[in-house]
Amino acid sequence: MFQNNLKIAVRQLLKNKFISFINLLGLVIGMTAALFIWQYVNYEKSYDNFHDYSEDVFRIRTDRVKDGVTFMKFAGGAAFAAPFMKNNFSEVEDYVKLKSSREAVYTYKDNAAFRERRAFFAMSSVFDIFSFPLLKGDPKTCLTDPFTVCLSESMAEKMFGSEDPMGKMIRRNDDLEYRVTGVFADCPENSHMKFEILLSYATYSNVFYNDGVTETSPYWDGYYSYLKLKPGTDWKALEARIPAAIEASYDADVRKQVELYLQPLRDIHLKSNLLGEFKTNGDDASVSFLFIIGIIILFVAWFNFINLATARSELRAREVGVRKVVGGSRGSLIRQFLTEAALMNVVAIAFSFMLVQLCGPLLKPLLGHSVSISIFSDIKLVAIVLTVFLVGTLLAGLYPAFLLSSYKPLRVLKSSHTDKGKGGFLRKGLVVVQFMAAAGLIACTLVVYSQLHYMQNTKLGVNIEQIMVVKGPTAMDSTFEERAETFKRELFKMPNMKKLAASSSVPGQGFGWTAGGVQLVGAPEDEAESFHVMEADAEYSQLYEMALVAGRHLSPEMIGDRSGVLLNEKGAALLKFDRPEDAVGRRLSFWGSEFTIVGVLKNFHQESPKAVVEPLVLRAKQPAQIPSFYSIKMSTQNLKQVIADLEGKWASVFPGNPFDYFFLDDHFHKQYAADERFGQIFSLFSGLAIFVSCLGLFALMAFMAERKKKEIGIRKVLGASVPGIVRMLSRDFLILMVLALLIAIPIVWYFMNGWLNNFANRIDIQWWIFVLAGLGSIGLALLTISFQSLKAAMADPVESLRNE
């Protein structure tokens, strides 16, 4: 019987080529899009799952609080956090701390120098808690002693080539030597942390700072702390006990200003966007939206199948009647129609896998990673494909099967029509759902692009155009100050040079430094605040054309300005100045020194407008302080020659330091890359969902026009006009379109408002978005149905009535 059902199913598909093609095309597009989205979503959710103890590892994040209000949230939190948790909670089995090392130049003998910023001081427990395979060395001891280092496999190959690195000495900035005691496998791409060099934490805590402050300070930030909890620990219950433990162990200031929270390791990539993240993380809301779109596309394709199957019920009624008369049971008829649906889904899945393989390389830049799917390579994928097949077969075939098998043979064989009401209500309901999805996705796409456009066109408060940034020297000795002045003099001899400023950070980078005890001189200690701190030449704020709201810029001619600082508006407000002007001339203290506030800068975006503006102290760069960056403003004529000249001057003044530069506007806009990629992915798959909806409507309209061919012929004979017939055929569909739009509006507003809440600076959802989405969806519907409507209305009535 299965073989017989299969033959009949194939015949039916070949007999009704147009309907079969529409159904198959919709299912192939839907399943292909769903496979791509599943691959993307699965990859985003796979971050850090490769660790053996991923379910039991948690990061400690630190919140800084003032007067009960949280104003800073750090990924790399307080120094005391991990030891404190280990000493106070028996649920903590082990912990590891990592501290970012300043970007430095690493060399082996006289080999090439490598500038690396992904270097961290790390405890040896890093290899116990995380599953980064150690290819060479002992994981228990490789990072125990001071001045030992472990290299990634790729870094070891770059530095040593084919030579065994174990036991060899490498230099850091030509002033410190480290012994290589281990080589670890490169961090996988789906890891929230990425490092190439691990320096022993003992070097940092026991040599650079030997007073224990790196383990006990609640105010020093920048320490990435991870806990391994005992299996089965209720981490939320443990987190709830932390405030009481802090209260029992520390004074009132710490209790009021510091809060510790736990983050599951697996949640960090999609659910964490804190200060000092290892790298830019993903967004859980965006991934969820794409997952929903994948489901919508699949269901729209299945709904097309149901709509067309129920619409064709009248044509298959006689077939059902004949089958029942010759002994066919209702069960055998249901199996027959389910076989047709199953065959369609199997063919669609096969074509979808072929399309994924063909289109995968084309979509790699969009998805951000390669897509290669083999149905037998992933048990989860096998389960998903089977689920899609079963759901698709049952959803697309079950209702039409029950509907068709319910016809009475005597009635359908005596009359040329069946119960026309059967399936009609469902069909209209599915059309509403399909175009509710279409209108909603158009509106969502408009919201996404409006937000992206708003961010990209938000005034930053700094001018980043025509600025080249050269990374500062790292391998330097006591002659740096003299060399720095020589470098500046040489640069200003170049005809293209306009302005130059050294700084500890530049727009597009995090500030890097924070100070927890910033307060006005003479103010009570409980009024100390946490600020970001940046150090720069006096020319820095003018080079970037930062606007003042009070006071003046720092001046290189005024010797007293070496102890001068600028605040931003957010910082002045945090220190409770009623007006920015009130801050000018006041004395400020932090890090054991006093400074004079000479001006207040208008708030500016150091990073993308997606992030909030943080309080800032911009202090004058001290002469002996080696800057992280040189910002160079120049004309762009003959740029290649300018860069070559710069590189030559750099090599002569700072030998041994690689010449590393970037153009700031390009660098800054890389912050938008993930959001732009999401917008493109969202638009692509939303467009496919809308196309599949229109495809089903096109086929349904063609079929309905065919059914009403004789009615249209009679109306034309009686004098009906072409526009009148088009209106008659389109009216019911347009009513459904309007209903779909009215239902979609509140749903879109709710979900997109939640997505926009992820942005510190966001748009408000405007009414015109829904008007435009409504006009767009109705326009698409009219365009889709007008071809078939006009074709039916303009047909010769003689052709439709000649056989009556």
C-alpha positions in Angstrom: 0.0 0.0 0.0 2.9 2.4 0.7 4.3 1.8 -2.7 0.9 2.5 -4.2 0.4 5.6 -2.2 3.8 6.9 -3.2 3.0 6.3 -6.9 -0.2 8.2 -6.6 1.5 11.0 -4.7 4.1 11.4 -7.5 1.4 11.4 -10.1 -0.6 14.1 -8.2 2.5 16.3 -8.0 3.3 15.9 -11.7 -0.4 16.4 -12.7 -0.6 19.8 -10.8 2.7 21.2 -11.8 2.0 24.8 -11.0 0.6 24.1 -7.5 3.4 21.6 -6.8 6.0 24.1 -7.9 4.7 26.8 -5.7 4.4 24.5 -2.7 7.9 23.1 -3.3 9.5 26.5 -3.8 8.0 27.9 -0.6 9.1 24.8 1.4 12.6 24.9 -0.1 13.1 28.6 0.7 11.6 28.2 4.1 13.7 25.1 5.1 16.9 26.6 3.6 16.4 29.8 5.5 15.6 27.9 8.6 18.8 25.8 8.3 21.0 28.9 7.9 19.3 30.5 10.8 19.6 27.4 12.9 23.3 27.2 12.1 23.8 30.9 13.1 21.7 30.6 16.3 23.4 27.2 17.2 26.8 28.8 16.8 26.0 31.8 18.8 24.6 29.7 21.6 27.5 27.3 21.5 29.9 29.8 23.0 32.0 28.3 25.9 30.0 25.0 25.8 33.2 23.1 24.9 34.6 23.5 28.4 34.3 20.3 30.5 32.9 22.2 33.5 31.0 24.9 31.6 27.8 24.3 33.7 29.7 24.8 36.9 31.9 27.8 36.0 30.7 31.4 36.8 32.3 34.8 36.3 32.1 37.4 39.1 31.0 40.8 37.9 31.4 43.9 40.0 28.9 46.8 40.2 30.0 50.1 41.5 27.2 51.8 43.5 26.6 55.4 44.7 23.6 56.3 46.9 22.0 53.1 46.0 22.3 53.7 42.2 24.6 51.5 40.1 26.7 53.6 37.8 29.4 51.2 36.5 29.2 47.4 35.8 32.5 45.7 35.2 33.3 42.4 33.6 36.8 42.6 35.0 35.8 43.4 38.5 37.3 43.9 41.9 40.6 42.3 42.9 39.2 40.8 46.1 36.2 39.1 44.6 37.5 35.6 43.8 39.5 35.0 47.1 36.6 36.4 49.0 34.2 34.0 47.5 36.6 31.1 48.0 37.1 31.9 51.7 33.5 32.5 52.5 31.5 29.9 50.6 32.2 26.1 50.7 30.4 25.7 47.4 33.4 27.3 45.6 35.8 24.5 44.6 38.4 26.6 42.9 38.9 29.9 41.1 41.1 31.6 38.6 42.0 35.2 38.1 43.3 36.9 34.9 44.6 40.4 34.6 45.1 42.1 31.2 48.7 42.9 30.5 49.5 46.2 28.7 50.1 45.8 25.0 53.7 44.9 24.5 56.4 43.7 22.0 57.6 40.1 22.4 60.8 38.9 20.8 62.9 35.7 20.8 66.6 36.3 20.3 67.0 38.4 17.2 63.8 37.1 15.5 61.0 39.4 14.4 59.2 41.4 17.1 55.6 40.7 17.7 53.2 43.3 19.1 50.5 41.6 21.1 47.6 43.0 23.1 45.9 39.7 23.9 48.2 38.9 26.8 47.0 38.2 30.3 48.5 37.4 33.7 46.9 34.2 34.7 46.9 31.7 37.5 47.9 28.1 36.8 44.3 27.0 37.6 43.3 28.5 34.2 44.0 25.0 32.7 42.0 23.2 35.5 38.9 25.3 35.2 38.9 25.9 31.4 39.3 23.3 28.7 42.1 24.9 26.8 44.3 21.9 26.0 47.9 22.2 27.0 49.9 20.7 24.2 53.2 21.1 26.0 54.0 21.5 29.7 52.5 20.6 33.0 49.1 22.3 33.7 49.7 22.2 37.4 53.0 24.0 37.4 53.5 25.8 34.1 52.3 29.2 35.5 53.3 28.8 39.1 56.6 30.5 39.2 57.2 34.2 38.4 58.4 35.1 35.0 57.0 32.0 33.3 54.8 32.2 30.2 52.6 29.9 28.1 52.0 30.6 24.4 49.2 29.7 22.1 50.1 27.2 19.4 49.9 29.9 16.7 52.0 32.4 18.7 54.6 29.7 19.4 54.8 29.0 15.7 55.2 32.7 14.8 58.0 33.2 17.3 59.9 29.9 17.1 58.9 28.4 13.8 59.8 24.7 13.9 62.0 25.1 17.0 60.8 23.7 20.3 59.9 26.7 22.5 59.9 24.8 25.8 62.5 26.3 28.2 63.4 29.1 25.9 63.5 32.8 27.1 61.5 35.5 25.4 61.7 39.2 26.0 58.9 41.5 26.8 59.6 45.1 25.8 63.3 44.4 26.0 63.2 44.8 29.7 61.8 41.6 31.2 62.5 38.0 30.3 60.0 35.1 30.6 60.7 31.4 30.4 58.3 29.4 28.1 56.8 26.6 30.2 53.8 25.6 28.1 52.0 25.7 24.8 48.3 25.6 24.6 45.8 25.1 21.8 44.5 28.2 20.2 41.3 29.5 21.8 38.3 28.4 19.7 36.3 31.1 17.9 33.3 30.3 20.0 35.0 31.3 23.2 34.1 34.6 24.9 37.8 35.0 25.9 40.6 35.1 23.5 44.3 35.2 24.4 47.6 34.4 22.8 50.0 34.8 25.7 49.5 33.8 29.4 52.0 35.3 31.8 52.3 33.9 35.3 50.0 35.7 37.7 52.7 35.3 40.4 54.8 37.8 38.4 52.1 40.3 38.7 51.0 39.7 42.3 54.3 38.7 44.0 56.8 40.8 42.0 55.1 43.9 40.7 52.9 44.2 43.8 54.0 42.3 46.8 51.8 43.9 49.5 48.7 41.6 48.8 46.6 44.4 47.4 45.9 42.4 44.3 44.1 39.9 46.4 42.3 42.1 48.9 41.4 45.4 47.4 37.7 46.0 46.8 38.5 49.1 44.8 41.0 47.9 42.2 39.1 46.7 39.1 40.2 44.9 35.9 40.5 41.4 37.4 38.6 38.7 35.5 37.5 36.3 38.2 36.0 32.9 37.5 34.7 30.4 40.1 34.2 26.6 39.7 31.3 25.6 41.9 30.5 22.2 43.2 28.2 20.3 40.8 24.6 20.8 41.6 25.1 24.2 43.4 22.1 26.5 43.2 24.1 29.5 42.0 21.2 32.0 42.4 20.9 31.0 46.1 24.6 31.4 46.5 24.5 34.8 44.8 21.7 35.9 47.2 24.0 35.2 50.2 26.9 37.4 48.9 25.7 40.8 50.3 25.5 39.3 53.9 29.0 37.9 53.6 30.3 41.3 52.4 28.5 43.0 55.3 30.1 40.6 57.8 33.6 41.1 56.3 34.0 44.7 55.3 33.2 48.2 56.5 30.2 50.3 55.6 31.9 52.0 52.6 32.6 48.7 50.8 29.1 47.5 51.6 27.6 50.6 50.1 29.8 50.9 47.0 30.5 47.3 45.9 28.1 44.6 44.7 29.2 41.2 43.4 27.1 39.0 41.0 27.6 35.7 39.3 27.4 35.1 35.6 27.0 31.6 34.2 29.9 31.0 31.8 27.6 30.0 29.0 25.5 33.2 29.3 28.4 35.6 28.9 28.6 35.8 25.1 24.9 36.6 24.6 23.8 38.2 27.8 26.7 40.3 29.0 27.7 43.8 27.7 29.8 45.2 30.6 32.8 47.5 30.8 36.0 45.7 30.0 34.6 42.6 28.2 37.3 40.4 26.5 35.7 41.2 23.2 32.4 42.4 21.7 29.8 40.0 22.7 26.6 38.9 20.9 23.1 39.9 21.7 20.5 37.4 23.0 17.5 39.4 21.8 18.9 39.6 18.2 19.6 35.9 18.1 16.1 35.1 19.4 14.5 37.4 16.8 16.3 35.5 14.1 15.2 32.2 15.5 11.6 33.4 15.5 12.0 34.5 11.9 13.2 31.0 10.9 10.1 29.5 12.5 7.9 32.1 10.8 9.3 31.3 7.4 8.7 27.5 7.9 5.2 28.0 9.1 4.3 30.4 6.3 5.5 27.8 3.8 3.4 25.1 5.5 0.4 27.4 5.6 0.8 27.8 1.9 0.5 24.1 1.5 -2.6 23.9 3.7 -4.3 26.8 1.9 -3.7 25.4 -1.6 -4.7 21.9 -0.5 -8.0 23.1 1.0 -8.6 25.4 -1.9 -8.2 22.4 -4.3 -10.6 20.3 -2.2 -13.4 20.7 -4.7 -11.3 19.4 -7.6 -10.3 16.3 -5.6 -13.8 15.6 -4.2 -14.7 13.2 -7.0 -11.5 11.3 -6.6 -12.4 10.8 -2.9 -15.9 9.8 -3.9 -14.7 7.2 -6.4 -12.1 5.8 -3.9 -14.8 5.4 -1.2 -17.2 3.7 -3.6 -14.6 1.1 -4.6 -13.9 0.3 -1.0 -11.4 2.9 0.2 -11.6 3.6 3.9 -11.2 6.9 5.5 -7.9 5.8 7.1 -6.4 4.8 3.8 -7.4 8.1 2.3 -5.7 10.0 5.2 -2.6 7.9 4.7 -2.6 8.8 1.0 -2.8 12.5 1.5 -0.2 12.4 4.3 2.1 10.5 1.9 1.8 13.4 -0.6 2.7 15.9 2.2 5.6 13.7 3.3 6.9 13.4 -0.2 6.8 17.2 -0.7 8.7 17.7 2.6 11.3 15.1 1.8 12.1 16.6 -1.6 12.2 20.1 0.0 14.6 19.0 2.7 16.9 17.4 0.1 16.9 20.6 -2.1 17.5 22.7 1.1 20.6 20.8 2.1 22.0 21.2 -1.4 21.3 25.0 -1.4 22.9 25.3 2.0 26.1 23.7 0.7 26.1 25.9 -2.4 25.2 29.2 -0.7 27.2 28.7 2.5 30.4 30.3 1.2 28.4 33.3 -0.1 26.8 33.9 3.3 30.0 33.5 5.4 30.7 37.3 5.4 27.1 37.9 6.5 26.9 35.2 9.2 30.4 35.9 10.5 31.5 32.2 10.2 31.5 29.4 7.7 28.4 27.3 7.2 28.9 23.7 6.3 26.0 21.3 7.2 26.1 17.5 7.0 23.0 15.8 8.3 25.0 13.1 10.0 27.6 15.3 11.6 25.4 16.6 14.4 22.9 14.7 16.4 21.0 17.9 17.2 20.7 18.6 13.4 19.4 15.1 12.8 16.8 15.6 15.5 15.8 19.1 14.1 15.5 17.7 10.5 13.3 14.8 11.7 11.2 17.2 13.8 10.8 19.6 10.8 9.8 16.6 8.6 7.3 15.2 11.1 5.8 18.6 12.0 5.7 19.7 8.3 4.0 16.5 7.2 1.4 16.5 9.9 0.8 20.3 9.9 0.7 20.5 6.1 -1.1 17.2 5.4 -3.3 16.4 8.4 -6.0 19.0 8.1 -6.4 18.6 4.3 -6.4 14.8 4.7 -9.2 14.9 7.3 -11.1 17.5 5.2 -10.9 15.6 2.0 -11.6 12.2 3.5 -14.7 13.5 5.2 -16.7 14.0 1.9 -19.7 11.8 1.3 -19.3 9.8 -1.9 -23.0 10.0 -2.9 -23.1 13.8 -2.6 -19.8 14.5 -4.4 -20.6 12.1 -7.3 -24.1 13.5 -7.8 -23.1 17.2 -7.7 -20.4 19.2 -9.2 -19.7 21.1 -5.9 -18.9 20.2 -2.3 -19.5 22.1 0.9 -17.8 25.3 0.0 -17.7 26.4 3.6 -15.3 23.6 4.5 -11.8 24.9 4.9 -12.8 28.5 4.0 -12.6 29.9 7.5 -9.2 28.2 8.2 -7.9 29.4 4.8 -8.8 33.0 5.6 -7.3 32.7 9.1 -4.0 31.4 7.6 -3.9 34.3 5.1 -4.3 36.7 8.0 -1.5 35.0 9.9 0.8 35.0 6.8 0.3 38.7 6.1 0.4 39.6 9.8 3.9 38.1 9.6 4.7 40.0 6.4 3.5 43.4 7.7 5.1 42.7 11.1 8.5 41.9 9.5 8.4 44.9 7.3 7.8 47.1 10.4 10.6 45.3 12.3 13.0 45.8 9.5 12.2 49.5 9.4 12.7 49.7 13.2 16.1 47.9 12.9 17.4 50.1 10.1 16.1 53.3 11.8 18.0 52.4 14.9 21.2 51.6 13.0 20.9 54.8 11.0 20.3 56.7 14.3 23.5 55.3 15.8 25.6 55.8 12.8 24.5 59.4 12.4 24.5 60.4 16.1 26.8 63.3 16.8 29.7 61.8 18.7 31.0 65.0 20.2 34.4 64.2 18.6 35.7 64.6 15.1 37.3 61.4 13.9 37.7 62.2 10.3 41.2 62.4 8.7 42.9 61.1 11.8 45.6 58.4 11.6 46.4 56.7 14.9 49.8 55.1 15.5 50.1 52.7 18.4 52.6 54.0 21.0 56.0 52.4 21.6 56.2 49.6 24.1 59.9 48.6 24.3 61.4 51.7 25.7 64.1 52.8 28.2 64.8 55.9 30.2 65.4 57.9 27.0 61.7 57.8 26.0 60.9 61.4 26.9 63.7 62.7 24.7 62.8 60.4 21.9 59.1 61.4 22.1 60.1 65.0 21.7 62.3 64.1 18.7 59.4 62.2 17.1 57.1 65.2 17.5 59.6 67.6 16.0 60.3 65.3 13.0 56.6 64.9 12.3 55.9 68.6 12.3 58.6 68.9 9.6 56.2 67.0 7.3 54.1 69.3 5.1 51.0 67.2 5.5 51.0 67.5 9.3 48.3 69.5 11.1 48.1 68.3 14.7 49.5 65.6 16.9 48.5 64.3 20.4 49.6 61.4 22.5 47.1 59.7 24.8 46.3 56.6 26.8 43.2 55.9 24.6 41.4 57.1 21.5 37.7 57.1 20.4 36.5 53.6 19.7 38.6 52.1 22.5 37.6 51.7 26.1 39.1 54.2 28.5 41.1 51.4 30.1 41.7 53.2 33.4 39.3 53.7 36.3 39.8 55.4 39.7 37.5 54.6 42.6 38.4 57.4 45.0 37.9 60.5 43.0 36.7 63.4 45.2 36.9 67.1 45.7 39.6 68.2 48.0 38.2 68.8 51.4 35.0 66.7 50.7 34.1 63.8 53.1 35.4 60.4 52.1 31.9 59.0 51.6 31.6 61.5 48.6 34.3 59.8 46.6 33.2 58.6 43.2 34.4 56.2 40.5 35.5 57.7 37.3 37.1 56.6 34.1 40.5 58.2 33.8 42.3 59.1 30.6 45.7 60.7 30.1 46.5 62.8 27.0 48.6 65.7 25.7 47.1 69.2 26.2 46.4 69.3 22.4 44.2 66.2 22.5 40.8 67.8 23.2 41.3 70.4 20.5 42.6 67.9 18.0 39.4 65.9 18.3 37.4 69.2 18.4 35.7 68.5 21.7 33.3 71.2 22.7 33.6 73.0 26.1 30.6 73.9 28.3 32.7 75.7 30.9 36.3 76.8 31.4 39.1 76.1 28.8 41.1 73.4 27.2 44.4 72.3 28.7 47.3 74.4 27.3 50.8 73.1 26.5 52.3 76.6 27.2 51.0 76.6 30.8 53.3 74.6 33.1 50.6 74.6 35.8 48.4 72.6 33.5 50.5 69.5 34.1 48.4 69.0 37.1 45.2 70.1 35.3 42.2 68.0 34.4 39.1 68.2 32.3 35.8 66.6 33.3 33.0 65.7 31.1 29.4 66.9 31.9 28.6 63.5 33.3 31.6 63.7 35.7 30.7 67.3 36.8 27.1 66.1 37.5 28.4 63.1 39.5 30.4 65.4 41.7 27.1 67.3 42.3 28.0 70.6 40.7 24.8 72.5 39.9 26.4 74.1 36.9 29.5 73.1 34.9 30.9 76.5 35.6 31.0 75.8 39.3 33.5 73.0 38.7 36.2 75.2 37.1 39.0 76.0 39.5 38.1 73.4 42.0 40.7 70.9 43.3 40.3 67.2 42.7 42.2 64.3 44.3 42.7 60.7 43.3 45.6 58.2 43.1 47.4 60.1 45.8 47.6 63.4 43.9 45.7 66.6 43.6 44.6 68.2 40.3 42.9 71.4 39.2 39.7 71.3 37.1 40.4 73.8 34.2 37.4 73.0 32.1 34.3 70.8 31.5 33.8 69.1 28.2 30.5 68.5 26.6 29.6 64.8 26.8 31.0 62.8 23.9 30.8 59.1 22.9 34.2 57.4 23.5 32.6 54.2 22.1 29.6 53.7 19.9 26.3 55.4 20.9 25.1 52.0 21.9 27.0 52.5 25.2 26.2 55.0 27.9 28.4 58.0 28.4 30.5 57.4 31.5 32.0 60.0 33.9 35.5 61.0 32.8 38.6 62.7 34.2 40.9 63.7 31.3 44.3 64.6 32.9 47.4 66.0 31.3 49.9 63.4 30.2 53.0 63.3 32.3 56.3 63.6 30.2 57.7 60.2 31.3 54.4 58.3 30.7 54.6 56.2 27.6 51.4 56.8 25.6 49.3 54.0 24.1 48.5 56.0 21.0 49.6 59.0 18.9 46.7 60.7 17.1 47.8 62.4 13.9 45.7 64.9 11.9 47.0 65.4 8.4 45.9 66.0 4.9 45.3 62.9 2.8 47.2 63.9 -0.3 49.7 61.4 -1.4 48.8 59.1 1.5 51.1 56.2 0.6 54.2 58.5 0.7 53.0 60.1 4.0 52.7 56.6 5.6 56.1 55.6 4.3 57.7 58.8 5.7 56.0 58.2 9.0 57.2 54.6 9.2 60.8 55.8 8.4 60.7 58.4 11.2 59.2 55.9 13.6 61.9 53.3 12.9 64.7 55.9 13.4 63.3 57.3 16.7 61.8 54.1 18.2 63.9 51.2 17.0 62.6 47.7 17.9 59.0 48.9 18.0 56.8 47.7 15.2 55.0 50.5 13.3 51.3 49.8 13.8 48.7 52.2 12.7 45.0 52.5 11.7 42.6 55.2 10.4 40.3 56.2 13.2 37.1 56.5 11.3 37.4 52.9 10.0 38.4 51.7 13.4 35.6 53.4 15.1 32.9 52.2 12.8 34.0 48.6 13.3 32.0 48.9 16.5 28.8 48.9 14.4 29.9 45.8 12.5 27.9 43.3 14.6 24.7 45.5 14.6 25.0 46.1 10.8 25.5 42.3 10.2 22.4 41.6 12.3 20.4 44.2 10.3 21.5 42.6 7.0 20.7 39.1 8.2 17.4 40.3 9.6 16.4 42.0 6.3 17.5 39.0 4.2 15.4 36.4 6.1 12.5 38.8 6.6 12.5 39.4 2.9 12.4 35.6 2.3 9.5 35.2 4.7 7.6 38.0 2.9 8.4 36.5 -0.5 7.0 33.1 0.6 3.9 34.8 1.9 3.4 36.5 -1.5 4.2 33.2 -3.3 1.3 31.5 -1.5 -1.1 34.4 -2.1 -0.1 34.4 -5.8 -0.9 30.7 -6.2 -4.1 30.9 -4.1 -5.3 33.9 -6.2 -4.6 32.0 -9.4 -6.5 29.0 -8.2 -9.5 31.1 -7.0 -9.6 32.9 -10.3 -9.7 29.6 -12.1 -12.6 28.4 -9.9 -14.5 31.6 -10.6 -13.8 31.6 -14.3 -17.4 30.9 -15.3 -18.7 33.5 -12.8 -16.4 36.1 -14.3 -17.5 35.2 -17.8 -21.1 35.6 -16.9 -20.4 39.0 -15.2 -18.6 40.2 -18.3 -21.4 39.1 -20.6 -23.8 41.1 -18.4 -21.6 44.2 -18.7 -19.2 44.1 -15.8 -16.0 46.2 -16.3 -12.5 44.9 -15.9 -11.8 47.2 -12.8 -15.1 46.0 -11.2 -14.1 42.4 -11.6 -10.6 43.1 -10.2 -12.2 44.8 -7.2 -14.5 41.8 -6.7 -11.6 39.3 -6.8 -9.4 41.5 -4.6 -11.8 42.8 -2.0 -11.8 39.8 0.4 -8.0 39.6 0.4 -7.6 43.3 1.1 -9.9 43.1 4.1 -7.8 40.2 5.4 -4.6 42.4 4.8 -6.0 45.2 6.9 -7.0 42.9 9.7 -3.5 41.3 9.6 -2.0 44.8 9.9 -4.1 45.8 12.9 -3.2 42.6 14.7 0.6 43.0 13.9 1.0 46.6 15.2 0.8 45.9 18.9 2.9 42.7 18.6 5.7 44.5 16.7 5.6 47.5 19.1 6.0 45.2 22.1 8.9 43.0 20.8 10.8 45.8 19.1 10.5 48.1 22.1 12.2 45.3 24.1 15.0 45.0 21.5 15.6 48.8 21.5 16.0 48.7 25.3 19.4 47.0 24.7 20.7 50.4 23.4 21.7 53.2 25.7 20.8 55.7 23.0 17.7 54.6 21.0 15.0 55.8 18.8 11.3 55.9 19.7 9.1 53.8 17.5 7.2 56.3 15.3 3.7 56.0 13.9 5.0 56.4 10.4 6.8 53.1 10.6 3.5 51.2 10.9 1.9 53.3 8.2 4.8 52.6 5.9 4.7 48.9 6.8 1.0 48.8 6.2 1.3 50.5 2.8 4.2 48.2 1.9 2.4 45.0 2.9 -0.9 46.0 1.2 1.1 47.2 -1.9 2.8 43.8 -2.1 -0.5 42.0 -1.7 -2.1 44.1 -4.5 0.9 43.6 -6.7 0.8 39.9 -6.0 -3.0 39.4 -6.7 -3.4 42.1 -9.4 -1.6 40.0 -12.1 -4.0 37.0 -11.7 -7.0 39.4 -11.2 -6.3 41.2 -14.4 -5.6 38.0 -16.2 -9.0 36.6 -15.1 -10.9 39.8 -15.7 -9.5 40.3 -19.3 -10.1 36.7 -20.4 -12.5 36.1 -23.2 -15.9 35.1 -21.7 -16.5 32.8 -24.6 -13.7 30.5 -23.6 -15.0 30.1 -20.1 -18.7 29.6 -21.1 -18.4 27.6 -24.3 -18.5 24.3 -22.4 -21.4 25.2 -20.1 
